[in-house]
Amino acid sequence: MTTKKQIKIWVDGCFDTMHYGHANALRQAKEMGDYLVVGVHSDKEIELNKGPTVLKNNERYAAVAACKWVDEVVEDAPYLTSIEYLDKYNCDFCVHGDDVTTLADGTDCYSVVKNAGRYKECKRTEGVSTTDLVKRMLLRKSQPKGSKAVADDAYTTERLKLFANNKPPKEGDRIVYVDGSFDMFHAGHANFLAKVKEEGTFVIVGVHGDDTLEKADSRYPILNVQERALSVLACRYVDDIILDSPLVIDQSFIDKHKIDIVCNAVLENADRYKAAIETGKYKFIPNQLENISSESVIDRIVKDYEL
């Protein structure tokens, strides 16, 4: 019996402020083969060819590693994709979106692998780009309340289906529940969810709705609830989500979803989990990456664009 050859794919990029468009590109690339290797450029390489990054090396490496379609991360990958690197990691071909990426001198970063016939393209995700997200952040800077981000429901619904695991919890699973806004999903979120996964075998994430967050925080998130849900679903530590989840987790909610433990990273919010606390089903998991949060990422980006 002949063993089918494993097809290995190479994808590289900056992955600065990684969003669901990046995740969707990785999803599409993974569908073209069996094993996905992702090269992430260093801060130095990016600054030389494109400009300074918002997130630093380790933050970007961690965000990519948390994506469920990624099998291996190569740190400090060269900006010019070479045959040598594809061969070094036994990759059959390289995949990139249908946009042009160039070196500082204008050279196509993928010219070498294109000429060698080892290049394929995936479709760019409509409705999201780093430029668009920056515009939203700058708007909130001028209008503190911000505005409610609107998504194309048809596109978003289809993407949610593509990103979903579609696997319900099995009998005997220990179900862990966490909730939050998960705006501008970053390495801190991924680190927290990795710790959450250690508490059980099936992780459900509640993603608060836009209006719920506006009432609680007096401003809208940068990404709408569907967009934030996509980023959460792309995380390898997440098994399922609940859209528009409630702020207060009562006993009926715990019973309905058969939750064994509720985890949280903000002690100030513990009163929202009173039912879980009283029944011994609550655990506080402190943030291990205190220097990164949704607000700090937004502040960094706005600061860069104001310079």
Stockholm file with secondary structure:
# STOCKHOLM 1.0

chainA/1-307         MTTKKQIKIWVDGCFDTMHYGHANALRQAKEMGDYLVVGVHSDKEIELNKGPTVLKNNERYAAVAACKWVDEVVEDAPYLTSIEYLDKYNCDFCVHGDDVTTLADGTDCYSVVKNAGRYKECKRTEGVSTTDLVKRMLLRKSQPKGSKAVADDAYTTERLKLFANNKPPKEGDRIVYVDGSFDMFHAGHANFLAKVKEEGTFVIVGVHGDDTLEKADSRYPILNVQERALSVLACRYVDDIILDSPLVIDQSFIDKHKIDIVCNAVLENADRYKAAIETGKYKFIPNQLENISSESVIDRIVKDYEL
#=GR chainA/1-307 SS CCCCCCCEEEEEECCTTCCHHHHHHHHHHHHTSSEEEEEECCHHHHHHHTCCCSSCHHHHHHHHHTBTTCSEEEETCCSSCCHHHHHHTTCSEEEEESSCCBCTTSCBTTHHHHHTTCEEEECCCTTCCHHHHHHHHHHHHHSTTCCCCCCCHHHHHHHHHHHCCCCCCCTTCCEEEEEECCTTCCHHHHHHHHHHHTTCSEEEEEECCHHHHHHHHSSCCSSCHHHHHHHHHTBTTCCEEEETCCSSCCHHHHHHTTCSEEEESCGGGGGGGHHHHHTTCEEECCCSCTTCCHHHHHHHHHHHHHC
#=GC SS_cons         CCCCCCCEEEEEECCTTCCHHHHHHHHHHHHTSSEEEEEECCHHHHHHHTCCCSSCHHHHHHHHHTBTTCSEEEETCCSSCCHHHHHHTTCSEEEEESSCCBCTTSCBTTHHHHHTTCEEEECCCTTCCHHHHHHHHHHHHHSTTCCCCCCCHHHHHHHHHHHCCCCCCCTTCCEEEEEECCTTCCHHHHHHHHHHHTTCSEEEEEECCHHHHHHHHSSCCSSCHHHHHHHHHTBTTCCEEEETCCSSCCHHHHHHTTCSEEEESCGGGGGGGHHHHHTTCEEECCCSCTTCCHHHHHHHHHHHHHC
//
